[in-house]
Amino acid sequence: MTFLVDTHIFIDLLQGNEKRFSKEAKNIFQHASNQFWVSAVCLWEISIKYALGKLELSKPPDAWLLDTIQKIGWQTLSIGPLHALAVSSLPFYHRDPFDRLLVAQAKTEDLPVVTRDGIFKKYGVKAVW
């Protein structure tokens, strides 16, 4: 199965905080047959948080993040015009622009999202936690 990974989950994985994951989330990441996508939205959010000093990393994200994604065998999901336009039809359950764009991508690409954020389900997105 293929999953889109929410930013906070990706950060936890990068920082070795898998102990915070639910049993279901741990199982998803342990299955070798599962595939994972990291959205450009996550890379954008991580870059902004790092630049603002709200996220501590050992080095700047542009120096290693794409290589890390490739090394772990994940794929990146670009932000396309259909994703951007899909945001306009979303109700305002979520005010966070990063999460709204992730929801739009999940709906457009028909991907379940690994996330702790229960609001994703309000949009009809399969949120796995």
Backbone as CSV, one residue per row, in Angstrom:
resi,resn,N_x,N_y,N_z,CA_x,CA_y,CA_z,C_x,C_y,C_z
1,MET,0.847,-1.176,0.000,0.000,0.000,0.000,0.897,1.246,0.000
2,THR,0.368,2.331,-0.518,1.119,3.584,-0.607,0.496,4.612,0.330
3,PHE,1.352,5.336,1.058,0.900,6.316,2.041,1.586,7.656,1.815
4,LEU,0.851,8.726,2.100,1.413,10.069,2.170,1.715,10.321,3.647
5,VAL,2.877,10.854,3.938,3.311,11.030,5.325,3.204,12.499,5.718
6,ASP,2.495,12.763,6.814,2.352,14.127,7.325,3.698,14.606,7.872
7,THR,3.882,15.902,7.880,5.165,16.496,8.257,5.627,16.076,9.649
8,HIS,4.727,16.115,10.630,5.152,15.790,11.997,5.601,14.333,12.113
9,ILE,5.015,13.460,11.335,5.422,12.049,11.335,6.807,11.921,10.701
10,PHE,7.012,12.615,9.599,8.308,12.576,8.924,9.412,13.123,9.841
11,ILE,9.132,14.216,10.539,10.112,14.792,11.471,10.422,13.793,12.592
12,ASP,9.376,13.163,13.132,9.606,12.160,14.181,10.485,11.024,13.679
13,LEU,10.258,10.576,12.455,11.083,9.514,11.881,12.535,9.967,11.735
14,LEU,12.720,11.177,11.242,14.073,11.708,11.058,14.819,11.829,12.387
15,GLN,14.073,12.152,13.436,14.690,12.365,14.736,14.680,11.112,15.616
16,GLY,14.225,9.988,15.064,14.225,8.734,15.820,13.193,8.677,16.925
17,ASN,12.067,9.356,16.755,11.015,9.392,17.779,9.854,8.451,17.472
18,GLU,10.135,7.294,16.892,9.077,6.356,16.536,8.339,5.819,17.756
19,LYS,8.930,5.925,18.928,8.278,5.424,20.141,6.962,6.163,20.405
20,ARG,6.816,7.343,19.826,5.586,8.132,19.986,4.466,7.661,19.061
21,PHE,4.779,6.743,18.145,3.799,6.296,17.156,2.807,5.314,17.762
22,SER,1.624,5.309,17.187,0.637,4.303,17.572,1.102,2.938,17.068
23,LYS,0.477,1.905,17.579,0.823,0.549,17.144,0.569,0.396,15.640
24,GLU,-0.543,0.937,15.162,-0.870,0.845,13.728,0.168,1.567,12.874
25,ALA,0.579,2.756,13.315,1.595,3.507,12.555,2.914,2.745,12.532
26,LYS,3.313,2.187,13.649,4.548,1.400,13.694,4.479,0.228,12.715
27,ASN,3.343,-0.449,12.696,3.167,-1.588,11.786,3.273,-1.171,10.329
28,ILE,2.705,-0.022,9.990,2.748,0.475,8.608,4.195,0.668,8.159
29,PHE,5.004,1.271,9.028,6.392,1.545,8.657,7.273,0.299,8.667
30,GLN,6.845,-0.743,9.346,7.637,-1.975,9.404,7.396,-2.889,8.213
31,HIS,6.297,-2.714,7.488,6.004,-3.564,6.332,6.825,-3.120,5.128
32,ALA,7.688,-3.988,4.677,8.586,-3.666,3.558,7.828,-3.412,2.265
33,SER,6.630,-3.959,2.136,5.879,-3.792,0.891,5.201,-2.418,0.789
34,ASN,5.095,-1.705,1.899,4.468,-0.387,1.855,5.403,0.636,1.226
35,GLN,4.793,1.586,0.527,5.541,2.673,-0.098,5.109,3.987,0.548
36,PHE,6.057,4.935,0.599,5.777,6.198,1.271,6.151,7.378,0.392
37,TRP,5.299,8.395,0.446,5.516,9.642,-0.273,5.680,10.763,0.734
38,VAL,6.659,11.611,0.510,6.845,12.844,1.269,6.524,13.971,0.307
39,SER,5.574,14.777,0.678,5.169,15.884,-0.178,6.178,17.026,-0.124
40,ALA,6.252,17.746,-1.217,7.030,18.994,-1.231,6.491,19.950,-0.163
41,VAL,5.227,19.787,0.201,4.640,20.588,1.276,5.423,20.364,2.573
42,CYS,5.777,19.111,2.859,6.537,18.794,4.075,7.922,19.419,4.035
43,LEU,8.553,19.335,2.879,9.890,19.923,2.746,9.845,21.442,2.936
44,TRP,8.803,22.043,2.412,8.590,23.484,2.551,8.365,23.844,4.030
45,GLU,7.496,23.078,4.700,7.201,23.341,6.104,8.445,23.148,6.982
46,ILE,9.191,22.079,6.741,10.419,21.828,7.495,11.418,22.967,7.277
47,SER,11.557,23.408,6.042,12.489,24.493,5.725,12.109,25.787,6.428
48,ILE,10.841,26.100,6.455,10.377,27.319,7.124,10.603,27.220,8.630
49,LYS,10.211,26.084,9.221,10.395,25.921,10.669,11.879,25.978,11.043
50,TYR,12.718,25.373,10.224,14.158,25.416,10.481,14.668,26.855,10.407
51,ALA,14.286,27.579,9.359,14.749,28.956,9.156,14.287,29.882,10.282
52,LEU,13.114,29.604,10.843,12.585,30.427,11.940,13.129,30.008,13.306
53,GLY,13.906,28.927,13.335,14.443,28.435,14.599,13.453,27.620,15.411
54,LYS,12.369,27.182,14.784,11.347,26.389,15.477,11.584,24.885,15.354
55,LEU,12.593,24.516,14.577,12.925,23.105,14.393,14.443,22.975,14.397
56,GLU,14.948,22.202,15.340,16.394,22.003,15.422,16.793,20.788,14.589
57,LEU,17.742,21.004,13.712,18.310,19.937,12.892,19.828,20.063,12.954
58,SER,20.521,18.960,12.728,21.986,18.987,12.819,22.624,19.822,11.712
59,LYS,21.930,19.953,10.593,22.402,20.806,9.495,21.202,21.259,8.681
60,PRO,21.360,22.257,7.839,20.237,22.780,7.073,19.570,21.689,6.210
61,PRO,18.251,21.746,6.083,17.537,20.714,5.329,18.002,20.575,3.880
62,ASP,18.383,21.679,3.253,18.788,21.602,1.844,20.101,20.856,1.662
63,ALA,20.831,20.615,2.753,22.118,19.925,2.671,21.992,18.406,2.720
64,TRP,20.807,17.887,3.102,20.739,16.434,3.296,19.369,15.794,3.122
65,LEU,18.301,16.569,3.165,16.958,15.985,3.237,16.574,15.163,2.008
66,LEU,16.826,15.678,0.815,16.484,14.913,-0.388,17.293,13.624,-0.491
67,ASP,18.568,13.678,-0.126,19.397,12.470,-0.129,18.856,11.439,0.852
68,THR,18.415,11.892,2.013,17.869,10.986,3.018,16.604,10.306,2.510
69,ILE,15.729,11.066,1.889,14.492,10.497,1.340,14.828,9.424,0.317
70,GLN,15.781,9.710,-0.536,16.191,8.748,-1.563,16.814,7.496,-0.926
71,LYS,17.666,7.693,0.080,18.336,6.562,0.733,17.363,5.620,1.419
72,ILE,16.278,6.151,1.979,15.314,5.281,2.651,14.290,4.700,1.673
73,GLY,14.425,5.074,0.407,13.578,4.481,-0.631,12.197,5.083,-0.765
74,TRP,12.028,6.283,-0.253,10.744,6.957,-0.378,10.729,7.821,-1.635
75,GLN,9.547,8.296,-1.978,9.353,9.163,-3.139,8.915,10.543,-2.668
76,THR,9.156,11.544,-3.495,8.643,12.887,-3.202,7.463,13.175,-4.117
77,LEU,6.494,13.855,-3.571,5.300,14.242,-4.319,5.354,15.748,-4.525
78,SER,5.478,16.147,-5.772,5.514,17.579,-6.100,4.131,18.194,-5.916
79,ILE,4.113,19.495,-5.788,2.851,20.234,-5.734,2.484,20.612,-7.154
80,GLY,1.393,20.090,-7.639,0.951,20.377,-8.998,-0.227,21.336,-9.009
81,PRO,-0.581,21.824,-10.187,-1.697,22.768,-10.299,-3.013,22.210,-9.763
82,LEU,-3.275,20.917,-9.998,-4.525,20.327,-9.497,-4.561,20.299,-7.979
83,HIS,-3.408,20.070,-7.369,-3.337,20.093,-5.901,-3.643,21.495,-5.384
84,ALA,-2.994,22.482,-5.975,-3.175,23.869,-5.540,-4.627,24.315,-5.707
85,LEU,-5.223,23.965,-6.836,-6.606,24.372,-7.090,-7.604,23.630,-6.213
86,ALA,-7.296,22.397,-5.833,-8.196,21.603,-4.995,-8.379,22.231,-3.610
87,VAL,-7.418,23.015,-3.172,-7.525,23.672,-1.865,-8.744,24.597,-1.827
88,SER,-9.097,25.191,-2.961,-10.207,26.155,-2.987,-11.551,25.519,-2.655
89,SER,-11.688,24.226,-2.839,-12.973,23.577,-2.565,-13.033,22.935,-1.175
90,LEU,-11.976,23.084,-0.392,-11.961,22.478,0.945,-12.651,23.383,1.958
91,PRO,-13.514,22.805,2.789,-14.056,23.597,3.898,-12.925,23.964,4.869
92,PHE,-13.141,24.966,5.687,-12.087,25.437,6.585,-12.113,24.716,7.934
93,TYR,-12.066,23.379,7.888,-11.890,22.621,9.128,-10.496,22.874,9.673
94,HIS,-9.563,23.044,8.766,-8.161,23.238,9.142,-7.714,24.596,8.615
95,ARG,-7.069,25.382,9.446,-6.582,26.697,9.033,-5.125,26.646,8.566
96,ASP,-4.417,25.580,8.916,-3.000,25.449,8.579,-2.841,25.243,7.067
97,PRO,-2.182,26.172,6.370,-2.068,26.046,4.911,-1.284,24.808,4.472
98,PHE,-0.314,24.370,5.259,0.443,23.166,4.913,-0.475,21.944,4.948
99,ASP,-1.254,21.829,6.025,-2.156,20.686,6.148,-3.269,20.724,5.106
100,ARG,-3.746,21.909,4.788,-4.791,22.014,3.757,-4.264,21.513,2.403
101,LEU,-3.025,21.857,2.100,-2.447,21.397,0.835,-2.178,19.890,0.872
102,LEU,-1.768,19.362,2.015,-1.610,17.903,2.141,-2.945,17.194,1.948
103,VAL,-4.006,17.749,2.515,-5.346,17.175,2.332,-5.713,17.184,0.848
104,ALA,-5.469,18.300,0.180,-5.775,18.401,-1.248,-4.987,17.356,-2.048
105,GLN,-3.726,17.164,-1.708,-2.928,16.150,-2.401,-3.458,14.746,-2.119
106,ALA,-3.776,14.476,-0.860,-4.292,13.151,-0.503,-5.591,12.853,-1.246
107,LYS,-6.466,13.841,-1.330,-7.732,13.645,-2.042,-7.507,13.485,-3.544
108,THR,-6.685,14.338,-4.115,-6.424,14.307,-5.552,-5.754,13.002,-5.970
109,GLU,-4.804,12.546,-5.169,-4.040,11.335,-5.501,-4.638,10.068,-4.893
110,ASP,-5.710,10.221,-4.117,-6.374,9.100,-3.438,-5.374,8.308,-2.583
111,LEU,-4.693,9.031,-1.700,-3.692,8.435,-0.823,-4.117,8.551,0.639
112,PRO,-3.990,7.482,1.410,-4.177,7.617,2.857,-2.988,8.376,3.444
113,VAL,-3.224,9.079,4.546,-2.183,9.890,5.179,-1.856,9.307,6.549
114,VAL,-0.577,9.135,6.809,-0.143,8.747,8.149,-0.017,10.039,8.933
115,THR,-0.911,10.225,9.922,-0.966,11.462,10.685,-1.653,11.234,12.023
116,ARG,-1.265,12.039,13.001,-1.968,12.073,14.284,-3.171,13.016,14.210
117,ASP,-3.208,13.846,13.194,-4.192,14.916,13.075,-5.551,14.363,12.637
118,GLY,-6.473,14.281,13.568,-7.800,13.728,13.292,-8.647,14.579,12.368
119,ILE,-8.278,15.831,12.169,-9.073,16.716,11.303,-9.049,16.237,9.851
120,PHE,-8.010,15.525,9.448,-7.921,15.028,8.071,-9.153,14.193,7.715
121,LYS,-9.661,13.438,8.675,-10.823,12.574,8.422,-12.071,13.384,8.077
122,LYS,-12.182,14.593,8.613,-13.335,15.447,8.306,-13.416,15.756,6.815
123,TYR,-12.286,15.698,6.139,-12.234,15.981,4.702,-12.509,14.739,3.859
124,GLY,-12.753,13.616,4.495,-12.971,12.391,3.750,-11.686,11.702,3.338
125,VAL,-10.574,12.111,3.944,-9.276,11.510,3.685,-9.085,10.367,4.676
126,LYS,-8.561,9.260,4.199,-8.255,8.171,5.121,-6.994,8.553,5.889
127,ALA,-7.166,8.780,7.185,-6.053,9.140,8.056,-5.731,7.914,8.909
128,VAL,-4.498,7.483,8.850,-4.071,6.288,9.556,-3.235,6.704,10.748
129,TRP,-3.621,6.225,11.912,-2.845,6.449,13.102,-3.077,5.313,14.045
